[in-house]
């Protein structure tokens, strides 16, 4: 019961907001490089808790305004075999105030589901997500601070330190929708049998194809003077 409730809570928070805004000609993706202000200690503590302090080559962490933190990670196999797909939800909220003082409650055991993911699927996802995140959060951009839910993404080689960190608000518009759908597929795959999981990998490949096409389309390089190009693409980079 707890597993279903936690997963439902994550998805409800992640997908609650509308994907389009009828009163706006274009949406914005509020993501930037690094950590949002005043977030690094909290975010680092949550990431370590949810990953079991394992080396993560791709990770998504949700720091919600209220409720328990949660995340999805891809952990490589040093021997070159299948990777580990891990979905974790904190047993209780990590970020908490007690007696007027902030506490980071990391002495707890998160609720975890794990499954094997083929190395080829994992590395393809990492390549395409690094490409997409690098496009929406250009070098030099600053991750914005918000009192609403904060989304943390990390992708790269933890062994070499070649890691891209992108953070900010829940991504909207078509590209953001694709990202959220892929996270949803990974969460589902972490708690399914082999047959259903193979179906998720196929669906994930299709989503990655769409994301790559969107990022590499005619308006992939945004020129601030070309408003029509931004409108065709449907999202604007935060710089």
C-alpha positions as CSV (number, residue, x, y, z in Angstrom):
1,X,0.0,0.0,0.0
2,X,2.8,2.4,0.9
3,X,4.5,1.8,-2.4
4,X,1.4,2.6,-4.4
5,X,0.7,5.7,-2.3
6,X,4.2,7.0,-2.7
7,X,4.3,6.5,-6.4
8,X,0.9,8.0,-6.8
9,X,2.1,11.1,-4.8
10,X,5.1,11.5,-7.0
11,X,3.1,11.3,-10.2
12,X,0.4,13.6,-8.9
13,X,2.9,16.3,-8.1
14,X,4.8,15.8,-11.3
15,X,1.8,15.9,-13.6
16,X,-0.6,18.2,-11.8
17,X,0.0,21.4,-13.7
18,X,-1.4,22.0,-17.2
19,X,0.9,21.5,-20.1
20,X,-0.2,24.5,-22.1
21,X,-1.3,28.0,-21.2
22,X,-4.1,29.3,-23.3
23,X,-3.2,33.0,-22.6
24,X,0.4,32.6,-23.7
25,X,1.8,32.3,-27.3
26,X,4.7,30.3,-26.0
27,X,5.9,28.4,-22.9
28,X,9.1,28.8,-21.0
29,X,11.4,26.1,-19.6
30,X,12.8,27.4,-16.3
31,X,15.9,25.3,-16.0
32,X,19.5,26.4,-15.6
33,X,23.0,25.0,-14.8
34,X,24.0,24.0,-11.3
35,X,22.0,24.3,-8.1
36,X,19.3,26.8,-7.4
37,X,20.3,29.3,-4.7
38,X,20.2,27.9,-1.1
39,X,19.5,24.4,-2.4
40,X,22.8,22.5,-2.7
41,X,23.1,21.1,0.9
42,X,19.4,20.0,0.9
43,X,19.6,18.5,-2.7
44,X,22.9,16.7,-2.1
45,X,21.5,15.1,1.1
46,X,18.4,13.9,-0.7
47,X,20.3,12.6,-3.7
48,X,22.6,10.6,-1.5
49,X,19.8,9.2,0.5
50,X,17.7,8.1,-2.5
51,X,20.6,6.7,-4.5
52,X,22.0,4.8,-1.6
53,X,25.2,6.9,-2.1
54,X,25.9,5.0,-5.3
55,X,27.5,6.5,-8.4
56,X,24.6,7.9,-10.6
57,X,25.0,8.4,-14.3
58,X,21.5,9.8,-14.8
59,X,19.3,11.1,-12.1
60,X,16.1,13.0,-11.5
61,X,15.2,14.2,-8.0
62,X,12.0,16.0,-7.0
63,X,12.2,18.3,-4.1
64,X,8.5,19.0,-3.4
65,X,7.2,22.1,-1.6
66,X,5.4,19.6,0.7
67,X,5.6,15.9,1.2
68,X,8.3,13.3,0.8
69,X,11.2,13.7,-1.7
70,X,11.6,11.2,-4.5
71,X,13.8,10.3,-7.4
72,X,14.8,8.0,-10.2
73,X,18.4,7.0,-10.9
74,X,20.4,5.0,-13.4
75,X,23.4,3.3,-11.9
76,X,26.1,1.7,-14.1
77,X,27.5,-1.7,-13.7
78,X,31.3,-1.5,-13.3
79,X,31.6,-5.0,-14.9
80,X,29.8,-3.7,-18.1
81,X,26.6,-5.7,-17.6
82,X,23.0,-4.4,-17.2
83,X,22.6,-1.2,-15.3
84,X,20.4,-0.7,-12.3
85,X,17.2,1.4,-12.5
86,X,16.3,2.7,-9.1
87,X,13.1,4.5,-8.0
88,X,13.2,5.7,-4.4
89,X,10.8,7.7,-2.2
90,X,11.9,9.1,1.2
91,X,10.1,7.4,4.2
92,X,9.5,10.9,5.6
93,X,10.3,14.4,4.4
94,X,14.0,15.1,4.6
95,X,13.7,18.9,4.8
96,X,12.0,19.6,8.1
97,X,11.8,22.3,10.7
98,X,12.0,21.4,14.4
99,X,12.2,23.8,17.3
100,X,12.8,26.7,14.9
101,X,15.8,24.9,13.3
102,X,16.2,23.2,9.9
103,X,16.9,19.5,10.0
104,X,17.9,17.2,7.1
105,X,16.5,13.9,8.2
106,X,18.8,11.5,6.3
107,X,18.9,8.8,9.0
108,X,16.1,6.9,7.4
109,X,15.5,4.1,4.8
110,X,13.7,5.2,1.7
111,X,11.2,3.0,-0.1
112,X,13.0,1.6,-3.1
113,X,12.2,-0.4,-6.2
114,X,15.0,-1.6,-8.5
115,X,15.2,-3.4,-11.8
116,X,17.8,-4.2,-14.4
117,X,18.0,-1.9,-17.5
118,X,20.0,-2.9,-20.5
119,X,23.2,-0.9,-20.8
120,X,22.4,0.1,-24.4
121,X,19.1,1.6,-23.3
122,X,20.7,3.4,-20.3
123,X,23.5,4.9,-22.4
124,X,21.2,6.0,-25.1
125,X,19.0,7.8,-22.6
126,X,22.0,9.5,-21.0
127,X,23.3,10.7,-24.4
128,X,20.0,12.1,-25.5
129,X,19.2,13.7,-22.1
130,X,22.5,15.3,-21.9
131,X,22.0,16.7,-25.4
132,X,18.5,18.0,-24.5
133,X,19.4,19.4,-21.1
134,X,22.4,21.2,-22.6
135,X,20.1,22.8,-25.1
136,X,17.4,24.1,-22.7
137,X,19.9,25.1,-20.0
138,X,22.7,26.8,-22.0
139,X,26.2,27.2,-20.5
140,X,26.2,30.2,-18.2
141,X,22.5,30.0,-17.3
142,X,21.7,30.0,-13.6
143,X,19.3,27.5,-12.1
144,X,16.3,29.6,-10.8
145,X,15.1,29.5,-7.2
146,X,11.5,28.8,-6.4
147,X,9.4,28.1,-3.3
148,X,7.4,25.6,-5.4
149,X,8.6,22.1,-6.4
150,X,12.2,22.0,-7.5
151,X,13.4,19.5,-10.2
152,X,17.0,18.3,-10.2
153,X,18.7,16.5,-13.1
154,X,22.2,15.1,-13.2
155,X,23.7,13.3,-16.2
156,X,27.2,12.2,-17.0
157,X,30.1,10.0,-16.0
158,X,30.5,10.1,-12.2
159,X,33.8,8.3,-12.3
160,X,35.5,11.0,-14.5
161,X,33.5,13.9,-13.0
162,X,32.2,14.9,-16.4
163,X,28.7,15.6,-15.1
164,X,26.0,18.1,-16.2
165,X,23.7,19.3,-13.5
166,X,20.5,21.2,-14.5
167,X,17.9,22.3,-12.0
168,X,14.8,24.5,-11.8
169,X,11.1,24.3,-12.2
170,X,8.9,21.6,-13.6
171,X,9.5,21.7,-17.4
172,X,6.4,22.5,-19.5
173,X,5.5,22.5,-23.2
174,X,6.0,19.6,-25.5
175,X,9.6,19.0,-24.7
176,X,8.9,19.1,-20.9
177,X,6.0,16.7,-21.5
178,X,8.4,14.3,-23.3
179,X,10.8,14.4,-20.4
180,X,8.0,13.8,-17.8
181,X,6.7,10.9,-19.9
182,X,10.1,9.3,-19.9
183,X,10.4,9.6,-16.1
184,X,7.0,8.0,-15.8
185,X,8.1,5.1,-18.0
186,X,11.2,4.5,-15.8
187,X,9.1,4.6,-12.7
188,X,6.7,2.0,-14.1
189,X,9.6,-0.2,-15.4
190,X,11.1,-0.3,-11.9
191,X,8.2,-2.3,-10.6
192,X,7.2,-4.5,-13.5
193,X,7.9,-8.0,-14.9
194,X,10.3,-8.7,-17.7
195,X,7.7,-8.7,-20.5
196,X,6.2,-5.3,-19.5
197,X,9.6,-3.9,-18.9
198,X,10.7,-4.8,-22.4
199,X,7.7,-2.8,-23.7
200,X,8.7,0.2,-21.6
201,X,12.2,0.1,-23.3
202,X,10.6,0.2,-26.7
203,X,8.3,3.1,-25.6
204,X,11.3,4.9,-24.1
205,X,13.2,4.6,-27.4
206,X,10.3,6.1,-29.3
207,X,10.2,9.0,-26.8
208,X,13.9,9.6,-27.1
209,X,13.6,9.7,-30.9
210,X,10.9,12.4,-30.6
211,X,13.0,14.4,-28.1
212,X,16.1,14.3,-30.3
213,X,14.1,15.4,-33.3
214,X,12.6,18.3,-31.3
215,X,16.0,19.5,-30.0
216,X,17.7,19.1,-33.4
217,X,14.8,20.7,-35.4
218,X,15.1,23.8,-37.5
219,X,14.7,26.0,-34.4
220,X,17.1,24.0,-32.2
221,X,19.5,27.0,-32.0
222,X,17.4,29.8,-30.5
223,X,18.1,33.3,-31.8
224,X,16.5,35.8,-29.5
225,X,15.7,38.0,-32.5
226,X,13.8,35.2,-34.2
227,X,10.5,35.1,-32.3
228,X,8.8,33.0,-35.0
229,X,11.5,30.3,-34.6
230,X,10.8,30.2,-30.9
231,X,7.1,30.1,-31.4
232,X,7.4,27.1,-33.8
233,X,9.5,25.2,-31.3
234,X,7.0,26.0,-28.5
235,X,9.5,26.8,-25.7
236,X,12.0,29.5,-24.8
237,X,15.4,29.0,-23.2
238,X,16.0,30.7,-19.9
239,X,19.4,32.4,-20.1
